[in-house]
Amino acid sequence: MGRKMTWEEIKQAFPDEWVAVVNCTENEIGDVDGEVVFHSHDKSEFYRHARDVISKYGGMAMRYTGELIKNEDIPLLWQISPTV
């Protein structure tokens, strides 16, 4: 497994990527520190592999290291949820 990283280190190492973080702690604004066990630029690929990561580690935090689209008319959850 990888080394424990701060959220800032994760964003630098994996810019504009979806990351799966285990053995993590979360601060009050949702940033996580922990070990990155999987990452991908492709959101669909990330979600395809997420189930394997969860079954192997028993849980994880999923975050995007880039800027999310901010539209005040649409709840943030709908902006980052996977589409079919």
N, C-alpha and C positions, 0 to 999 in steps of 0.2 A: 504494500500500500504506500501511497505517497506521504509526504510530510504535511504537517498541519500548517495551513497558510491563513493569513488575515484576508479579509474581503478585498482590500486594496491590492494585495499580492495576487489574489485570484483574478481580479480584473485585468491586471497587467500581463499575467501569464496566458490568459485565455480571453483576449479582447473580442467583444461582439459574439460570444458563444454561449450556448446553454451548458450549464455545469451541474453535475450531480455531486453533492458534498455530503460526506458521512463523518461521524464522530464530530458533529458540529455544535456550535453555540450560536444563538441568534440574539442580536441586540434589539433595542426597542423600535428601530425603523426597518427591521427585516433583513439587514445585512448579516451574512453568516461567515464564521471562521471555521475551518475544518480541513479535511482531506478530500481533494477532488479525485474521484474514481472513474469518472467518465465525462467527456465533453464533446460538443459538436456544434458546428456552425448551422447545421440543418436541424430545424425544430422537429420535423417528422422523424428523422433518424434518431434523434435524442429520445423521443417518446417511445419509439419501437424498442429501444434498449433499456428504458427505465424500469420495466418490470423485472428484468434480469438483475439489475443493480439492487432493487428493493429486496428481491428474494435472497440475494447473496449477503446483504448487509443488514437486513431487517428494518430498513428505513433510511431516508435521506432527505436533504433539502434540495430543491430544484430552483435554480436561479438563472437569469439572463444577465450577462455582464455588460451589455451595451445599453443604449438608451431605448426605452420602450416608447411607443407612440403615445403621446399624451393628447387626449381629446376629452375635454370636460363633459361633452354630451354623451359619452359612452363610458360606462363603468370600467375601471381598470381590469377587472377580472375578465371581461369579454375581449379586451385588447390582447391578452396573453394566453387565452385558452386555445387549445388545439382545435383546428377546424377539420371537418371531414371532407 
